[in-house]
Amino acid sequence: MKEIALRHSISKLSNLTFEENASDQLTFETVKCTDPILNITEESGILLNGRKFNNILYKHKDIEVVISSDEIDSDTLAFLQAFWSARFKYISMYKDSIWGSYVQVMTESGKFPLSYIDDIRDLPEVSFNLSYANPI
């Protein structure tokens, strides 16, 4: 299990250093939190002379996060929904006994990713697929 901090804001943060008592932030011990995984977007095709090409346009990192039912109550669920719909979203990961700096992330669009373990209403689970907002 990895410990993470999720934070959201209505304006872009100017200081990305982790703040333990920041507003609009909660910490979680996740069931699943992958290390940042490289994800590339590339353009490929064939030129008029028949030569093929492949250009990397962007490189981002993706993180999969699963927050289990033992972490979720009604207030936490409200926070996670506010995080999902916020304009600016940030994550900080706890590694080697220290909190890392905030990284701005994006969520997928669409329906809030709430599911229930074994279809039991008292066991909600939230799964986020987060992607770095800025290319690396």
C-alpha positions as CSV (number, residue, x, y, z in Angstrom):
1,M,0.0,0.0,0.0
2,K,1.2,3.5,-0.8
3,E,0.2,6.7,0.9
4,I,-0.9,9.6,-1.3
5,A,-2.3,13.0,-0.9
6,L,-4.9,14.4,-3.3
7,R,-5.4,18.1,-3.5
8,H,-7.6,20.3,-5.6
9,S,-7.8,24.0,-6.2
10,I,-9.8,26.6,-8.2
11,S,-6.5,28.3,-9.2
12,K,-3.1,26.9,-10.3
13,L,-0.7,26.4,-7.4
14,S,2.4,28.6,-7.6
15,N,4.3,26.5,-5.0
16,L,4.4,22.8,-5.6
17,T,6.0,21.9,-2.2
18,F,3.9,19.5,-0.1
19,E,1.9,21.2,2.7
20,E,0.7,18.9,5.4
21,N,-2.2,21.1,6.5
22,A,-3.3,22.4,3.1
23,S,-6.9,23.2,2.5
24,D,-8.8,20.9,0.0
25,Q,-6.5,18.0,0.6
26,L,-6.9,14.5,2.0
27,T,-4.4,11.7,2.4
28,F,-5.1,8.1,1.6
29,E,-3.5,4.7,2.1
30,T,-4.4,3.2,-1.3
31,V,-5.2,-0.4,-2.2
32,K,-3.5,0.1,-5.5
33,C,-1.2,3.0,-6.6
34,T,1.1,2.3,-9.5
35,D,4.4,4.0,-10.0
36,P,4.2,6.6,-12.7
37,I,4.1,4.7,-16.0
38,L,5.4,6.3,-19.3
39,N,2.7,6.9,-21.9
40,I,3.5,8.4,-25.3
41,T,1.4,9.9,-28.0
42,E,2.9,9.6,-31.5
43,E,2.0,10.4,-35.0
44,S,2.9,7.9,-37.7
45,G,2.2,7.6,-41.4
46,I,3.6,7.1,-44.9
47,L,5.1,9.9,-47.0
48,L,4.3,10.3,-50.7
49,N,7.6,8.6,-51.6
50,G,6.6,5.5,-49.6
51,R,8.9,6.1,-46.6
52,K,7.3,5.5,-43.2
53,F,7.7,7.9,-40.3
54,N,7.0,7.9,-36.6
55,N,7.2,11.1,-34.5
56,I,6.7,11.2,-30.8
57,L,4.5,14.2,-30.0
58,Y,4.1,14.0,-26.2
59,K,5.3,12.0,-23.2
60,H,3.2,11.8,-20.1
61,K,3.1,9.6,-17.0
62,D,0.0,7.8,-15.8
63,I,-0.8,6.6,-12.3
64,E,-3.6,4.2,-11.4
65,V,-5.1,4.7,-7.9
66,V,-7.7,2.6,-6.1
67,I,-9.1,3.9,-2.9
68,S,-10.9,1.2,-0.9
69,S,-14.1,1.2,1.2
70,D,-12.2,1.3,4.5
71,E,-11.0,4.8,3.5
72,I,-14.3,6.1,2.3
73,D,-17.1,7.7,4.3
74,S,-19.7,10.3,3.1
75,D,-17.3,13.3,3.7
76,T,-14.5,11.5,1.9
77,L,-16.8,10.6,-1.0
78,A,-17.8,14.3,-1.3
79,F,-14.1,15.3,-1.3
80,L,-13.3,12.7,-4.1
81,Q,-16.2,14.0,-6.2
82,A,-15.0,17.6,-5.7
83,F,-11.5,16.4,-6.7
84,W,-12.9,14.7,-9.8
85,S,-14.7,17.9,-11.0
86,A,-12.0,20.4,-9.9
87,R,-10.2,22.5,-12.4
88,F,-6.8,21.9,-10.9
89,K,-5.9,18.5,-9.4
90,Y,-2.6,17.6,-7.7
91,I,-1.1,14.4,-6.2
92,S,1.8,13.9,-3.8
93,M,3.2,10.5,-3.0
94,Y,4.8,9.4,0.2
95,K,8.1,7.6,-0.5
96,D,11.1,6.9,1.6
97,S,9.6,8.6,4.7
98,I,9.1,11.9,2.9
99,W,6.3,13.5,0.9
100,G,7.1,14.4,-2.7
101,S,6.2,17.6,-4.4
102,Y,2.8,18.1,-5.9
103,V,2.3,17.0,-9.5
104,Q,-0.6,18.4,-11.5
105,V,-2.7,15.6,-12.9
106,M,-5.7,15.2,-15.0
107,T,-8.6,12.7,-14.6
108,E,-10.5,11.0,-17.3
109,S,-13.8,12.6,-18.3
110,G,-17.2,11.1,-17.8
111,K,-18.9,9.4,-15.0
112,F,-17.4,9.5,-11.5
113,P,-15.5,6.1,-11.1
114,L,-17.4,4.7,-8.2
115,S,-17.9,1.0,-7.9
116,Y,-19.0,-1.4,-5.2
117,I,-17.0,-4.4,-4.0
118,D,-19.1,-7.5,-4.7
119,D,-22.0,-5.2,-5.5
120,I,-22.4,-4.5,-1.8
121,R,-23.6,-0.9,-1.3
122,D,-21.7,-0.5,2.0
123,L,-18.4,-1.2,0.3
124,P,-17.7,1.6,-2.2
125,E,-14.4,1.8,-4.1
126,V,-13.0,4.6,-6.2
127,S,-10.6,4.0,-9.1
128,F,-8.7,7.0,-10.7
129,N,-6.6,6.9,-13.8
130,L,-4.5,10.0,-13.3
131,S,-2.2,11.5,-16.0
132,Y,0.4,14.1,-15.6
133,A,-0.9,17.4,-17.0
134,N,2.5,18.6,-18.2
135,P,4.5,16.7,-20.7
136,I,7.8,15.3,-19.6
